[in-house]
Amino acid sequence: MESKNMIARLESNSGRIFVLVSRFEPPKSRRSWIPRALFVATIVTVLVDGYYRAISINSVVKGNDPFYIAILYTASLIGILGIHELGHMIASKRHKLRISWPYFIPGIPVLGFVPTFGALIMSRGLIINRNILFDVGISGPIAGFVVAIIVSTYGAYLSPMIPSTQANALLEKSGLIDLHSSIIMDATVFLVGKHVPNQELVMSPVLLAAWFGFLITFLNLLPAWQLDGGHIARATFGIKWHRILTYVSIGILASTGYYIMALFVLMFSMRSQDVKPLDDISPLSQKRKKMFGLVIALAFLCAPLPFSILP
């Protein structure tokens, strides 16, 4: 009925099932140049950020040409984000959903901020049931996670080592910051052989791109609002637990120091509508319910923890 600008929903009330038919106003198509312009702007901010980070690394230990490293950094970070969004696009096309091109969001480079705030895709169609909502939600984080592992492995290989006795003084002089690692990043560093006694690893910009990728995966998998994890939680548990888990996620973000993200989720969860499939009665398939455990495991593996698994 979408082609006739009408919509039919399957809902339950007082033990009875109703089919509700109403008018549907399709979303207006946005100007096609906007995604392209944002993509170019994001590449520029990431390039600039990578160049100055490479210079900072070279002040600690002699490395490769900063411009070359900036290109690798840009390809790595944009690649993680792009494959993440490609995962959503493939799942959406598979289920015949109409979507927009990815909108990359440029950030603030150099000044200690992130060079990009990720990317998003606008849905221009209707989600039929919970299975489709779950598939679209989980496809992006899994795709981006796989690429982040590859980037992390290569980034660890590029990262130089310095004696522990020199590490604190040199890192303070260069202005580099000590970031909380994640379990999966510690594992890739160990497998590459960059965990050496009395040596400290200086995170290369490429490894930093993987760190951003794991962080974005962790944030996206939180069962909140219209994040990917929120869509997954909505499909798995329904609207009541989706709301509860949104506030739980806000608490997790605030307690771990991500105050801006917590405020962002709180503000927009109060304003935006629920992602409600047309058939909100049929339950999620058992196979997908079991996959929710995978979502929790991925979020934990990618979360920046205040401790390291490496001795």
C-alpha positions as CSV (number, residue, x, y, z in Angstrom):
1,M,0.0,0.0,0.0
2,E,3.0,2.3,0.3
3,S,2.9,3.0,-3.5
4,K,-0.6,4.5,-2.9
5,N,0.6,6.7,-0.1
6,M,-1.2,4.6,2.5
7,I,0.0,2.5,5.4
8,A,-1.4,-0.5,7.2
9,R,-0.2,-1.5,10.7
10,L,-0.9,-4.7,12.7
11,E,-1.4,-3.9,16.4
12,S,-2.8,-5.7,19.5
13,N,-5.1,-4.1,22.1
14,S,-7.0,-5.9,24.9
15,G,-6.2,-9.3,23.5
16,R,-7.5,-8.4,20.0
17,I,-5.6,-7.8,16.8
18,F,-6.4,-4.9,14.6
19,V,-5.3,-3.8,11.1
20,L,-5.1,0.0,11.1
21,V,-5.0,1.8,7.8
22,S,-4.1,5.4,7.4
23,R,-2.6,8.0,5.1
24,F,1.1,7.9,4.7
25,E,3.2,10.9,3.7
26,P,6.5,9.7,2.2
27,P,9.6,11.6,3.3
28,K,10.8,14.2,0.9
29,S,14.0,13.4,-1.0
30,R,16.9,15.5,0.1
31,R,19.3,17.2,-2.2
32,S,21.7,14.7,-3.7
33,W,24.8,17.0,-3.3
34,I,24.6,17.1,0.5
35,P,26.0,13.5,1.1
36,R,28.8,14.2,-1.4
37,A,29.7,17.5,0.2
38,L,29.7,16.0,3.7
39,F,31.8,13.1,2.5
40,V,34.5,15.4,1.0
41,A,34.4,17.6,4.1
42,T,34.9,14.5,6.3
43,I,37.9,13.3,4.2
44,V,39.5,16.7,4.6
45,T,39.0,16.8,8.4
46,V,40.4,13.3,8.8
47,L,43.4,14.0,6.5
48,V,44.3,17.1,8.5
49,D,43.9,15.3,11.8
50,G,46.0,12.4,10.5
51,Y,48.8,14.7,9.3
52,Y,49.2,16.5,12.6
53,R,49.0,13.2,14.6
54,A,51.8,11.8,12.4
55,I,53.9,14.8,13.2
56,S,53.3,14.3,16.9
57,I,54.4,10.6,16.5
58,N,57.5,11.7,14.7
59,S,58.4,14.0,17.6
60,V,58.6,10.9,19.8
61,V,60.2,8.4,17.4
62,K,61.3,8.8,13.7
63,G,58.5,7.4,11.5
64,N,57.2,7.6,7.9
65,D,56.3,10.7,6.0
66,P,53.4,12.4,7.7
67,F,51.4,12.9,4.5
68,Y,51.7,9.2,3.7
69,I,50.5,8.2,7.2
70,A,47.6,10.7,6.9
71,I,46.4,9.0,3.8
72,L,46.6,5.6,5.5
73,Y,44.8,7.0,8.5
74,T,42.1,8.5,6.3
75,A,41.6,5.3,4.3
76,S,41.4,3.3,7.5
77,L,38.9,5.4,9.4
78,I,36.7,6.2,6.4
79,G,37.0,2.5,5.4
80,I,35.7,1.4,8.8
81,L,32.8,3.9,8.7
82,G,32.0,3.2,5.1
83,I,31.9,-0.5,5.4
84,H,29.7,-0.1,8.5
85,E,27.2,1.9,6.5
86,L,27.6,-0.5,3.5
87,G,26.5,-3.3,5.8
88,H,23.3,-1.4,6.6
89,M,22.8,-0.7,2.9
90,I,23.2,-4.3,1.9
91,A,20.7,-5.5,4.6
92,S,18.2,-2.7,3.5
93,K,18.5,-3.6,-0.2
94,R,18.0,-7.3,0.7
95,H,14.8,-6.5,2.5
96,K,13.8,-4.0,-0.3
97,L,13.9,-0.9,1.9
98,R,14.4,2.5,0.4
99,I,17.3,4.4,2.0
100,S,19.5,7.4,1.4
101,W,23.2,7.5,0.7
102,P,25.4,7.7,3.9
103,Y,25.7,11.1,5.5
104,F,29.2,11.4,6.8
105,I,29.6,13.9,9.7
106,P,32.9,15.9,9.8
107,G,34.4,16.5,13.2
108,I,37.0,18.8,14.7
109,P,40.5,17.7,13.9
110,V,43.8,18.3,15.7
111,L,42.5,20.0,18.9
112,G,42.0,16.7,20.8
113,F,38.6,16.1,19.3
114,V,37.5,13.4,16.9
115,P,37.9,14.2,13.2
116,T,34.5,12.7,12.4
117,F,31.3,11.9,14.3
118,G,30.5,8.9,12.1
119,A,27.9,8.6,9.5
120,L,24.2,7.8,9.2
121,I,21.6,6.6,6.7
122,M,18.1,8.0,6.3
123,S,15.3,5.5,5.9
124,R,12.8,6.4,3.2
125,G,10.7,3.3,3.4
126,L,8.7,1.3,6.0
127,I,10.0,-1.6,8.1
128,I,7.7,-4.5,7.8
129,N,8.5,-6.6,10.9
130,R,10.9,-7.1,13.8
131,N,13.1,-9.5,11.9
132,I,13.9,-6.8,9.3
133,L,14.5,-4.2,12.0
134,F,17.0,-6.5,13.7
135,D,18.8,-7.4,10.5
136,V,19.3,-3.8,9.4
137,G,20.5,-2.8,12.9
138,I,23.1,-5.6,13.4
139,S,24.5,-5.6,9.9
140,G,26.4,-2.3,10.2
141,P,28.3,-3.0,13.5
142,I,29.4,-6.5,12.4
143,A,30.7,-5.2,9.0
144,G,32.6,-2.3,10.6
145,F,33.9,-4.6,13.4
146,V,35.5,-6.9,10.9
147,V,37.3,-4.1,9.1
148,A,38.4,-2.5,12.4
149,I,40.1,-5.8,13.4
150,I,42.0,-5.7,10.1
151,V,43.0,-2.1,10.6
152,S,43.9,-2.7,14.2
153,T,46.3,-5.5,13.2
154,Y,48.0,-3.4,10.6
155,G,48.1,-0.4,12.8
156,A,49.7,-2.3,15.6
157,Y,52.4,-3.5,13.1
158,L,53.1,0.2,12.2
159,S,53.2,1.4,15.8
160,P,56.8,2.0,17.1
161,M,58.1,0.8,20.5
162,I,60.1,3.0,22.9
163,P,61.7,2.1,26.2
164,S,59.4,2.4,29.2
165,T,61.8,4.6,31.0
166,Q,61.5,7.2,28.2
167,A,57.8,6.8,27.6
168,N,56.2,9.2,30.1
169,A,58.6,12.1,29.4
170,L,58.4,11.8,25.6
171,L,54.6,11.3,25.5
172,E,54.1,14.4,27.7
173,K,56.4,16.4,25.6
174,S,54.7,15.4,22.3
175,G,51.2,16.1,23.7
176,L,50.0,12.5,22.9
177,I,47.3,11.2,25.1
178,D,47.0,7.8,26.7
179,L,43.7,6.3,25.6
180,H,41.9,3.4,27.3
181,S,42.2,0.4,25.1
182,S,39.6,-2.4,24.5
183,I,39.9,-6.1,24.9
184,I,39.9,-6.7,21.2
185,M,42.6,-4.1,20.5
186,D,44.8,-5.5,23.3
187,A,44.4,-8.9,21.7
188,T,45.5,-7.7,18.2
189,V,48.5,-5.9,19.7
190,F,49.5,-9.1,21.5
191,L,49.1,-11.2,18.4
192,V,51.2,-8.9,16.3
193,G,54.0,-9.3,18.9
194,K,54.0,-5.6,20.1
195,H,53.7,-6.5,23.8
196,V,57.3,-6.5,24.9
197,P,58.6,-6.3,28.5
198,N,60.1,-2.8,29.4
199,Q,58.8,-1.4,26.1
200,E,55.9,0.9,25.4
201,L,53.8,1.0,22.2
202,V,53.3,4.4,20.7
203,M,49.9,4.2,19.0
204,S,50.3,5.0,15.2
205,P,47.5,7.0,13.6
206,V,46.3,3.8,11.8
207,L,46.0,2.1,15.1
208,L,44.2,5.1,16.4
209,A,41.7,4.8,13.5
210,A,41.0,1.3,14.7
211,W,40.5,2.6,18.2
212,F,37.9,5.1,16.8
213,G,36.3,2.2,14.9
214,F,36.0,0.0,18.0
215,L,34.7,3.0,20.0
216,I,32.0,3.8,17.4
217,T,31.0,0.1,17.3
218,F,30.7,0.1,21.1
219,L,28.6,3.3,21.1
220,N,26.4,2.1,18.2
221,L,25.7,-1.3,20.0
222,L,24.3,0.4,23.1
223,P,20.6,-0.5,23.3
224,A,19.5,3.1,23.2
225,W,17.2,5.3,21.2
226,Q,17.8,5.0,17.4
227,L,21.3,3.7,17.6
228,D,21.9,0.4,15.9
229,G,21.8,-1.3,19.3
230,G,18.5,0.5,20.0
231,H,17.0,-1.0,16.9
232,I,18.2,-4.4,17.9
233,A,16.8,-4.0,21.4
234,R,13.5,-2.7,20.0
235,A,13.2,-5.7,17.7
236,T,14.1,-8.2,20.5
237,F,12.3,-6.9,23.6
238,G,9.6,-4.4,22.3
239,I,8.9,-0.8,23.1
240,K,8.8,-1.0,27.0
241,W,12.2,-2.5,27.5
242,H,13.6,-0.4,24.7
243,R,12.8,2.7,26.7
244,I,14.2,1.2,29.9
245,L,17.5,0.1,28.1
246,T,17.8,3.6,26.6
247,Y,18.0,5.1,30.1
248,V,20.4,2.4,31.2
249,S,22.6,3.2,28.2
250,I,22.5,6.9,29.1
251,G,23.7,6.0,32.6
252,I,26.5,3.8,31.2
253,L,27.7,6.7,28.9
254,A,27.6,9.2,31.8
255,S,29.5,6.9,34.2
256,T,32.2,6.2,31.6
257,G,32.8,9.9,30.9
258,Y,31.0,10.2,27.5
259,Y,28.7,13.0,28.8
260,I,28.1,14.7,25.4
261,M,27.0,11.4,23.9
262,A,24.8,10.7,26.9
263,L,23.2,14.2,26.6
264,F,22.8,13.6,22.8
265,V,20.9,10.3,23.3
266,L,18.8,11.8,26.1
267,M,17.7,14.8,24.1
268,F,16.9,13.0,20.9
269,S,15.2,10.0,22.6
270,M,12.7,12.5,24.0
271,R,12.0,14.1,20.7
272,S,12.2,11.4,18.0
273,Q,9.5,8.8,17.3
274,D,9.8,5.1,18.1
275,V,11.0,2.9,15.2
276,K,7.9,0.8,15.0
277,P,7.6,-1.9,12.4
278,L,4.3,-2.3,10.6
279,D,3.8,-5.8,12.1
280,D,4.7,-5.2,15.8
281,I,2.9,-8.4,16.9
282,S,4.9,-11.2,15.2
283,P,7.8,-12.0,17.5
284,L,11.5,-12.0,16.6
285,S,12.8,-15.3,15.2
286,Q,14.5,-17.6,17.7
287,K,17.7,-17.5,15.7
288,R,17.8,-13.7,16.0
289,K,17.0,-13.7,19.7
290,K,20.1,-15.9,20.3
291,M,22.2,-13.4,18.3
292,F,21.4,-10.7,20.8
293,G,24.1,-12.4,23.0
294,L,26.6,-11.7,20.2
295,V,25.6,-8.0,20.3
296,I,26.4,-7.8,24.0
297,A,29.7,-9.7,23.5
298,L,30.8,-7.4,20.7
299,A,29.9,-4.3,22.7
300,F,32.0,-5.5,25.6
301,L,35.0,-6.5,23.4
302,C,34.9,-3.0,21.8
303,A,34.3,-0.9,25.0
304,P,37.3,1.3,26.1
305,L,38.1,-0.2,29.5
306,P,40.1,1.4,32.3
307,F,42.2,-1.7,32.6
308,S,44.2,-3.8,30.2
309,I,44.1,-7.6,29.6
310,L,47.9,-7.5,28.9
311,P,50.1,-7.9,32.0
